Amino acid sequence: MWWSGANLAALEAINAECETPIKIRQSKYLNNLVEQDHRAIKRRTRPMLGFKNFPRARVILGGIEVMHMIRKGQMKDGGIAQTPAQQFYSLVASVVLIMSTFV
């Protein structure tokens, strides 16, 4: 698709006008990685039948992403060996402590 004549001409016209040119990275499996990571969110949100408002969706999706990061080992635990549940509870406790200072 990207290598058709019309797309190439449009891309060259845009690149001629811009200071930083647009480069097309053609990766056959890049979308699969994104979809695979997104699968956990879709699996969790499908039973909820959608969100009622945007702020609630932001909070719920943020929590799902944090749990996903903890499970994948992407969150630093400060050198303390903790289970994912312990990491989550310590994170919640620190957020509650921070939020209580604003009230």
N, C-alpha and C positions, 0 to 999 in steps of 0.2 A: 504494500500500500504506500509506504513512504517513498518508494523509488519510482513512482509513476511520474510522468512528465509534468503534470499540473502541480503536484505537490512539490517537486523539485524546483520548479520555477517560482512558486510562491515563497519557498524557503530561501532561495537565493535573493529574492527581492527584499525580504525582511532582513536578511543578514547584511545587505548593502546599506540599509538605513541605520542599523544598530551599531553601537560601539563594541558590544560583546556579541559575537556570532552565536547562533543557536546550533548546537550539535545534536544530531539524532543518534542516540545509542540504541542500536537494534539488538535486543536481547529476547530471545524466543521464550525464555522461562522466567523473566523478571516478574510478570504479572502473576505467575503461579506462586511465587514466594509471598507476594503481598496478599493474595487470596488465602493462602494457607495460614498466614498469621491472623487474618481477619476472620477465619472460620470459628475461632473460639468465641469471638464477640457475637457472631450470628447465632451460634448454638445457645448462648446464654440469653440473648434478647428475644429470640423467637417465641418462647412461652409467655413473655410479658405482653405480647400483642401491641407493641409500640409504646411510645412514651407520651405522657400527657402534655409536657411542656419542655422547652429547651433547657432551662437550668437543671431540671431533674435528670434529663438525659445526659447532660454533661457530667454530673456527679456520678451517676451509675456507670457510664462508660469509663470514666476515670478510675473508678474502683476496680472494674473488671481488668483494665489495662495494668494497674498496679499489681493485682494478684497474678496476672499472666507474667509480668516481669519478674516477680519474686520466684514464681515456679520455674522460670527459665534460668534463674541465677544471675539476672542482670542488675539486681540491686545490691549495693554494697552494704554489708552488715557491720562495718566498723571493726572487723577482725574477730568478732565474737561468733562462735559457731552456734547458729540458731536454725531451728526448723523453719519452714516457710510460715507456719502458723505463728510461731513466736516473733518472726520478723514483722508479720502483719500487725500483731497486737502491739508491739513496741512502736510501730509507725503510727497506729491509731492513738496510742497514749501520748505521743509527742505532739500530734496534731491537736488533740483535745487540750493539752497544756498550752499550746500556742494560742488557740482560739479563746481560752479562758482569760488570757491577758487583754484581749480586745473588748471584753464585755464589762 
